[in-house]
């Protein structure tokens, strides 16, 4: 997903600040949708795939940090940039602990804001792509038979065919057959590809 395909949700009770950010993002070619409160945003349940949120930290009702905490509770992995007109260091620390992508004080430089948004969107696209790849790999692993899985685990651990055969009490020739099946089902051509793929899926 490119930045032009992504969307930024601006949440701010200040009409002027909200419109200013909308204009900035429009001029930068970034899709934008705005909300006057965190509660309104949550009630609308907009799609969060390929999105970034820019929210004021102090608003009537649910504030920016409470919004971040609620999104985390809902399992929404969307980057949030918090803006504030108050030089409040404890609040900044609280925001970072809540998992915000960035913390920017008003008045902010337009380029600083755009740079932060672009980085957050690029990171979001990368994270989503990584999750898609991981799910695909896990699906392939799930297609393996119990014995194929045992052989694959041996290969990933760096064991030679003979060692795997000894551990599983089968012939080396049988291991070769299972190995060929594993490579085919996992859609890889080399052992290094297999190791990378399984490591990504299990540890990534």
Secondary structure, 3 states (H helix, E strand, C coil): CCHHHCEEEEECCCHHHHHHHHHHHHHCCCEEEEECCHHHHHHHCCCCCCEEEEEECCCCCCCHHHHHHHHHHCCCCCEEEEEECCCCHHHHHHHHHHCCCEEEECCCCHHHHHHHHHHHHHHHHHHHHHHHHHHHHHHHHHCCCHHHHHHHHHHHCCCCHHHHHHHHCCCHHHHHHHHHHHHHHHCCCCHHHHHHHHHHHHHC
